[in-house]
Amino acid sequence: MMSLQNLPTLGLGISLSLASQPDPVNLVKHPLGASFVEYAGLADVQSVWPQIQRIHQAGAPVLYHPSYINFCGSFANDSAWLQTAAQHIYQVNSAWFAQDCAYCFWQSGASYSTQLGYFLPPILNEVSLQLAIERVQEVQAFMSVPVAIEPPPMTFMVGTMPLMTFFGRLATQTDCAILLDMGHLVSYELASGQRILSQWQDFPAERVIEVHIAGGRIKQTEQGDIYVDAHECTIVEQTWTMLKELLPKLPNLKAVCYECEGVQDEQQILQILAKIRQLIIKKSKNPELVAVVQGQPFVQQNQEPPILTSEDFGEGLKLKTNNFANQGRLLFDLVFNDKVRQLFATQPQKLFANYQLSTQEQADFTGINPHALALDVRVRVDLILSQWCRSLPLTFSLLSSLSNGLALLKQLVDSQTMLQAPNDRIVYFATRLRQQLIAQPQIDLQELSLLVAVLDAELGMASTSRLLKQAVINEQEIATNQSEPFNSQAKITIADYVSASLLPLPYQQLKQALCPCSGAELWRSLNKQPLLAAQRQKLWAQGESHLFVAKAKVAMVSLCESHIEHDTAELAEGFANLLSH
């Protein structure tokens, strides 16, 4: 069995965005602050290395918590992503690494969990467990430090195997560690109607090395309460209760982490840390952890405490005969296909027949709370669109001024779009959006042509970004054009990774008028205060057309995902005639 005794005891830490406020360095330097920092950065370590160096210089270790590894399901992880993760973990000197055991990507094309909105939880059954064992072992082969698996948040639950049975067996059969998030456990209790402590008897609690606690919301519905994982919110009482109940049951606990992403008030974070610290001192049965959070030196006893062993759970199923692929497809479609959800609510047996599920396989889905599923979909689609808004900010703002423009954007986040490879998805989505706008116009054709022109400009940049990113992944040489003798008769063409569009106004003028904020915040702003139709119509009359040219360039090269930026230029409308020669 993996030796947990040799892992360092890190004490009480924080998890937050390294580039936002409050400054993690201030929190580790504070005498009552954090003793370590956990973060979920990009795969390439260079993207966070300056911030990590600052934390190390302040005397605190870090833990890396990625969000792009499939620890479950039949979709294998890409070796380039695992190699990049291993290098990241090694360079930042992360003592171990943990991640939610959930789907981060679907089918081909590894990517971050944010491209699915957030983690898609595993199906809790025997076949899914055996696949999770394969995935964990696949990851362990690349890593130089212990792997810790974490039960993910569950707005709704699929499967009949108890959560702690699933994760206990997974940890035992892969000889890995466990991270328990108190809010995630609360979400499971509400989704399943089962108590965590009722499943504790055979759970290998000695493998739990880390605990998370974070803010969340309880949504009340007719069919019961639903937990929403929201770190910027207050920690709910059920989560505090879970921490109090479990701390005495975790003999090898090495770290407790307050996930405070989105919490802006440094004093509020320090107050929560103080409350957690007192609970650890009062409740934990690990004297080393208690000593570390008290700031006292810990002297290791000569005799190591015994580590419990779990029963051998066997070799599991032969995967060749299972119908898991259809179960997985149904899980995906329940989240991303409105017609499937409607049929699930009205004619579940017909739906199960469509997916060729046996009676036993159907049982994994019958416990789903339809209200919880609907809430999950709303939150998930909202998060996906907040990401896509980064690529299509002008289009999203203009669409918000149409009567059902925002609804159309949400409607197109469906199985058809989401089954595309991550690198292709935004282009596919924008192309469908363009087709839909033209097929069912909501405004007069002159205005529609202006709106589509804006969409074409952003679609052009998304397309060149996609092509360049794929070229880097394929290690294709991106050569600069060599000078050739001038030929006045030759047709002028657009260079590789360059897009050109005729905009009704200069791009920066459009952005200033349509985007009161940037990034994901713009999507939230548009939902609260959409653009008025009068504002849109007034905008068109303010200027003359410009030729907008954008060239994609590689800003950062990575084995798994290069970062692409654009150089842009704008020319008077007369230059547009060059494109026809």
N, C-alpha and C positions, 0 to 999 in steps of 0.2 A: 504493500500500500504506500502511496505517496506520503512522504514525511511532511506533516504540517508544522511540526515543532521548529523546523529550521527557518520558517518564514518569519520576517521581522514583524513585530507588533507596532503598528503605525499609530494607533490611538484614535483620536477624533479629528475628522477632516471635513472638507467641503468639496462639493462638485459644482462647477460653474463655468461659464464661458470665459476663456482666458483673455479675450480681447475686449470684454465689456466691463462695466462698473457694477459692483465695487471691485477694486483692484485686489486680486488674490494675494499679492505680496503684502499688502497692508494687513490682510486677515491672518496671514501666517506669522507676521512680525508682532501682532498684538499679543500681550501676555496671556490673554484669555481667548485667543483665537484658535485657528486650526493648526494641527501638527502635520497635515499632508493635504495635497490638492489632487482631486480626480477630475478628469476632463474627457470629453468626447470630441476629439478633433478630427480633421481630415486624415486620410490614410497616410499621406506623405508627411514624414516627420518635419521636413523643412518648413511646412506651413505654420508650425507652432514652435519651432526650435527657439527663437528669440524669447518668447514668453516662458518657455520651460527653463531656460538658462537663468532668467530673473528669479524664478521660484527656487531653483537649486541654490543660487547665490544667497537667498534669504534663509537657507538652512533647512528647507522642507523637501521631502521626497514627493514624487508624483505617482499616480496610478493612471494608466491609459484604459479607457472604457470605449472601445470602438462601437460602431453601429452599422456595420456593413458585412458581417459574417453570418451566414446561414448555419445555425446550430441545430436545425431541424429540417425535415422534409427531404425530398428526393433531388433537389437542385444543388449540385455540388458547388463548392467554392472555387473560384479561379485562383490558380497557384500564384499568379502575379500579385493579386490582392493579399494573399496570405504571406508571401515573401515581404511585401511592403509593410504589413502589420508587424511581422517579426522584427524587421529592421527598426521600425518605430519604437517598439517595446524595448528593444536592446539599447537603443541610443538614449532614451529618456530614463533608463534604469528602473523600469516599472517592476516591482517585486513579483507581481502576478498580474494577470489581466482578466477582466470579467466582462461578460456581455449577456444581454437578454437572450434566452434560448427561444428564438422566434424566426419568422421569415423576414429577412431584410430585402430580398429580391425574389422575383418569380421567373421561372424558366431561365433563358439564357441572358447573360449580361449582369455581372455583379454590380452592385451599387449600394448607396446608403439607404437606411430604412426610411429616410424622409421622402424618398421617391414613391413609397407606398403610403405616405402620410405619416405613419409610424409603424412600429413592429406589428406584424400579423401573427397572432399567437398560434402555437402548434395544436394539432389535433391530439387530444389526450387518449390514445389507444395503443395497443400493443405494437402494431405495425409502425406507427409513428415513432414509438420509442426506439425500435430497432434502427430506423433511419436516423434518428437523432444520435444514436451511438456511433453510427458511421460518420456523421458530420463532425462530431466532437473529436473522434480519433483522427479524422482528416486534418483538423486544425492543430491538434496536439503534435502531429508529425513535423510541423514547421516551427514550433515555439520552444524557446529555451527556458521559459518560466511556466509555473503552473497555470492551468486554465480554470476559471471559475464560471459556472453556469448560473444564470439568474432566471427565475420564473418571471415572465413578462407581465405587464398590465393586461387585464382582461375585462373589457367592457361587456363582452359576451363570451361564453365558453362553448367549445365543441369537444365532445369526447366524454367517455364515462369512467376512465381511469382516474382515481383520485390524484390531485396535483402532487402531493408529497410522495406518493408512490412512484409517479412518473419521474420526478426529479431525483428521488432517492436512488432508484434503480439506475438511472442514467449516470449519476455521479459514481456509484459503486462499480458499474461495469466498465466505465472509462477511466476509473481512478482519478477523477478530477475533484476540484473543490466546488463550493457552493456559495453564492451570494444571495441573501434574502432581502428583498425590498419590502418594507412593512406595508406601504400603500398598495403594492401589487398583490400582496397576500389578502388585504382587505377587499380588493377588487374581485379576487377569486371567490372569496366567501359570499359576496353579494351576488355574483353571477351564478354560482352553483348551489347556494343554500347550504353549503357544507362548512364545518369549522375546521380550521387548520389543526388545532390541537387534537381533534378526533382522529387525525391521520398521522399523529406524531410517533406512535409506538415503534414502527419499523423504519422511521426516517433516520438516516445517518447524520445526526446533528453534529457529530464531531468533525464533519467535513465543511461546516459553515465557517468561513474565515472572514466574511465581511457582511455588514448590514447597511442598508440604505434607509433613510427616512426623508420624506419630501412632502410638499404641499399637494393638495388635491381638492376635488369638489364631490359632493354627494348629490346626485340628481334623483329626485323622487318621482316615481311613476306609479301607475295603477298596478303594475305587475312587480313592484318592489324597487328598492333603491339601487342605483347604479353609481359606481365609483369612476370618476374621470381623473386621470393622472395629469395634474397641472402644477408644476413645480413652483410657479410664481404665486400660488395661492397659499392660504393658511393650512398648516398641518391639521387634519381633522382629528377629532377625539378618538375615532376607531383606530387610527394609525398609531397614536400614542399608546393606546391600550395594547395593541399588538406588540409594540416594542417592549412594554413592561412585562408582558407574558413570556416573550421568547428570550430575552436577555439571560435569565437564569438557566436556560436550557442549551446554551451554546458554549461548550467548554473550551473550544479552540478559537474563539472569535479574536481576530487580529485588528480589525478596523471597523469603525462606525462612521458613516459618511452622511452629512446633511446635504442633500441635493437642493441647491438654492438658485438655480438658473432662473433669471427673471426677477429675483428679489433685489431691489435697488438700494434698500436701506441697510447700511453696514451695521448700525446699532441693532436693528432687528435680527440680523444674522447672528450677531454676538449673543443676543439674549436667547435665541434658540439653541445655540451651542452650549450655553451655560445650563440650560434645562436638560439637554441630552447628557452632558457631562455628569450631572448629579444622578441621573438615572443609571448610568453605567456604574458609577461608584456604589450605588445602593443595590443594584440588581445583578450585575455581572458576576459570574462564578469563575472568571479568568483573572487571577491576581495580577498577572503581567499587564493585561489591558487596563485594569484599575490603576495600577502604579503609573503607567504611561500617561493616562488622562489627568492624573493628579500632579504630574510633573516630577514624580519621584523616580529614582533609579530602581531598577528591578534586578534582584539577584536570583538567577535560575537555581532551582533546587537540584540536588544531586540526582534524585530519582525522578525521571520524567513521568508525568501522569499517563496512565494507560490510554491508548486510543482504541475505541470500540471497533469491532468488526461487524459487517453486515452479512446476512446470509447470501449464498450464491443463488442468483435468480435465474440461472440457466442461460442457454445460448440464444434463445429467442426464435422468431419465426424465420422460415425461408421466404424471402421477399418475392420470389418469382410467381407465387400463386395468389398474391393479395390484390385487392381492388383499390388500393390506396390512391392511385392517380385520380380516380373519379371522385373520391372524397375530397381530395385537394382542390380539384376543379370546382366542385360545388362550394367549398369554402371561399374560394376566390370570387366566384360569381355572386355569392350572397353579399359580398362587400361591394362589388363593382357593377352589378347588373340589376337594374331596378325591376325588370320583368321577372327575374328569378326570385327576388325578394317578395314580390306580389304573389307569385305562385306559391311560395313557401308559406305565406300567411293564409292563403285561401284553399289551396289544394296540395298539401305537402306530399301526399302519396303519389300524385301524378308527377310531381317534381322529382321525387326519389326514383321513380321508374325511369324518368328521362336520363338520370345519371347511373342507372343500373346498379343501385345499391341493394345489398342484402338487408334482411331485417336487422341483423346485428350492426351493420354499418349505418343504417338509418337511425338507430338509437343514439349515435353520437351527435345527431343534430336536433333531436326532438326537445332537448332541454334549453334551446336558445330562447332567450327573452326577446321577442320582436321589437319592443321599445328600446332595449339595449342595443340591438343590432342597428336600428335606425339612427340612434344617437352616435354610434361608432361611425357610421357612414357619413353623417353630416360633419363630424369633427375631422374625419380622415380626408374627405374631399376638400374641406376648407384649408387644411394644411398643405395639400398637394397644390392647390391653386395659388396659395401664398408663395410657393416656390416658383411656379411657372410665371407668376406676375413679374418676377425679376427679368425674364426674357421678353415679355410682351407688355410692358407697363403702359404704353400709349394705347394699345388696343384694348386692354382691360378697362382703362379709364373711359374710353369712348363707348365701349359696350355697356358700361354701367348707366349711361344716359338713355339707353333703350328700355322699353317697357319690360321686357323679359331678358335683357342682355346678360345679367349675372346668372339667371337661371339657365340660359343656354350654355354658358361656360361650365356650370356644374354638371349639366346633362351630358356633356362630352367627356367627362371623367368616368368612363365606363370600361367594361371588359375589353371592348375593341381597341380602345386607346391604351389601356394599361397592360395589355399583352405584348405591346411593342417593346423592343429592347430599350433600356433606359436612355441610351444615347440617341435613339430615334424618336422618342416619345413626344417631345415638345414640338418637333417638326410635324409629326403625324397629327397631333392635336390641332396645331395652327392651320394645317391644310384642311382638315375637316371643318374647322370653324369658318374658314374662307368659303368653302363650298356651301355650307349651311346659310351663311349670310346672303350669298348670291341666289340660292334656290328659293329662300323664303325672306325676301327683303322686308324690313320693317320701316324703312324710310325711303324717300324718293331716290330715284336712280342717280341723280347728280351727287347727292350727299353720300349715297352708298359707295360711289366710285372713290370719293375722298377717304372714307373710312377704310375701304379695302386697300387703298394706296398706302396708308399708314401700316396696316397689317402686313402688306407685302414687304415693306422695309424691315420690319422686325422679323418676319419669317425668313427673309434673305440672310440676316445676321445669324439667326438660329441654324439655318441650313449650312452656311459656311463654317460655323463653329462645329457642327456635327461632322462635316467632312474632314476638317483639319484634325479634330480629335481622333477620328477613326484612322486617319493616315499615320498619326503618331503611334497609336496602339499597334498598327500593322507594321511599324518600323519602316514605312515607306519614306524614301528620301524626298524632302521638300526643297526642291532646288529653286533658286532664284532664276528668273528669266534672263537668258543671255541676250546680248545685243545682236540684232540682225540688221542687214542692210535695209534702209527705208524703202518701202514700196507704197507709193501713193494710191495704187489700185487695190491694195489688200484690204480686206474687211476688218474693221476694228472689232475686237472681241474683248470680253471681260476676263481678266486673269483668274487663275485658280484662287479659291478662297476669298474672292471679292464679290460683293453684291452691289447692285445699283438700282435705285428706285426713285421715282418722281414723287416728292412729297408736296402737299398743298401749302406747307409753311416750313421754314427751317426747323430741323430736328430739335435743336435746343429750345427754340421758342415753343414748340409743341410740348416738350417735356416740362418746361416751366409752367405752362398753362394747365397741363393735365395731371401733373404728379406732385401733389402737396407734400409727399414723403416718398421714400424709396424702399426697395426690397419688399420683404414680407409685410411691412407696415402699410404699404400702399393698398394691398388687398383688404386688410382690415379697415382701412380708412374708407375705401370705396363701398364697402358693405354698410358702414355707418352713415356715410354721406355721399351718395352717388353723384356723379356729374349731372348737372341739369341739361335738359335738351336745349334750352335757350343758350346756355354757355357753349355748348357744342356748335350751334348754328352761328353764334357770334364769332367764334374762333375762325371759322372758314373764311370770313370776310376780312381778316386782318392782314393778309400778306399775299405774296406771289409764290408760285411753285418753285421748288428748288430740286436739283438733282442731288440725291443723298448717296454717297459711295462709302462703303465700309469694307475694310480688309481684316480678316481674322488673323490673329497671330498667337503664337504659343507663349504664354506668360510664365508657365511653370511646367516642366516635363516630369512625368511620373510613370512608373511601370504600369499603374492601373488606371489613372485618370489625370490627364493633363488639363491645366487650367488655360482657358482660351479668352483672350480679350480682343477688342476691335479698335483699329485706327479708323477715324472717320474724316470725311471731307464733304463740303457742300459747294455746289456750283450753281450759277444762274441757270434758269430753265433752258436757255438757248443751247447749252452744252448737251442737252438730252438728245438732240438730233444726231450726235455722233454715234449713238448706239444703233442707229438704223443703217449705218454705212459699213 
